[in-house]
Amino acid sequence: MGGENHLKQMSCAESAVVELGIAKSFLTEEKQKGLEPELAQLTALRDKIKEGEPSPGVASRLRQDVERQKIRIEKRFSYSKTKDYIK
């Protein structure tokens, strides 16, 4: 990852954590509890990205982990599955 690319990835990771936190605040307590482990995992991935510019192998693994997390969140917390749990 180049320097600018790493800065962009750090910015995107931070935005994802912030946006998911905001979305969580709109959910009922029951759904918030379900989202907390996903948010914790995403936060951990963000922290790994922020640690420094990783080697190409580590960067590839982080991208895969982030993509899996994104798919898991989209699957479990799509609008159709959460619309009845919005405050």
Secondary structure, DSSP 8 states (H G I E B T S, - for coil): --HHHHHHHHHHHHHHHHHHHHHHHTB-HHHHHHHHHHHHHHHHHHHHHHT----HHHHHHHHHHHHHHHHHHHHHS-HHHHGGGB-
